[in-house]
Amino acid sequence: ILGTPGYMAPEQAQAEPLDARADVFALGATLAVILTGQPAFVGASVAETIQKSAKAELSDVLARLDACGADADLIAVAKRCLSADRDSRPVDGRA
């Protein structure tokens, strides 16, 4: 498994084949840091953070995004990028 644990798409943490939508997930995690101060997944250890990613435990980041007070459209973009289902994410960063 390669990548930064707090920013990994679930399929990346599960060592599945990747495409541009894994990068879109990382973009969503980056937006989460900008808007909330923390990436998508936060654990007490690297292993715990990777587990949260592999299980797509997104409730914490989604709650943080809801509470951040940013523009609703920006929050919606971040949430769409952070979708656990890769087919629900934009196909690439341009989208």
DADA-V876932 format. One record per backbone hydrogen bond with DSSP energy under -1.0 kcal/mol. CO is the residue of the C=O (numbers start at 1). NH is the residue of the N-H. E is the energy in kcal/mol with one decimal. If there is no record, write none. Layout:
# DADA-V876932
co: {CO	CO}
nh: {NH	NH}
e: {E	E}
This chain:
# DADA-V876932
co: {4	5	6	9	10	11	12	19	20	21	22	23	24	25	26	27	28	29	30	31	32	33	45	46	47	48	49	50	51	52	53	56	58	59	60	61	62	63	65	71	72	73	74	75	76	77	78	80	85	86}
nh: {7	8	41	13	14	16	15	22	24	25	26	27	28	29	30	31	32	33	34	35	36	37	49	50	51	52	53	54	55	57	56	58	62	63	64	65	66	67	68	75	76	77	78	79	80	81	82	83	88	89}
e: {-2.3	-1.1	-1.6	-2.1	-1.3	-2.9	-1.5	-2.0	-1.8	-1.8	-1.9	-2.0	-2.2	-2.3	-2.2	-2.4	-2.1	-1.8	-2.2	-2.7	-2.9	-1.9	-2.3	-2.5	-2.2	-2.3	-2.0	-3.0	-2.1	-2.7	-1.5	-1.7	-2.5	-2.1	-2.4	-2.5	-2.3	-1.7	-1.1	-2.2	-2.2	-2.0	-2.4	-2.6	-2.4	-2.5	-1.7	-1.3	-2.1	-1.2}
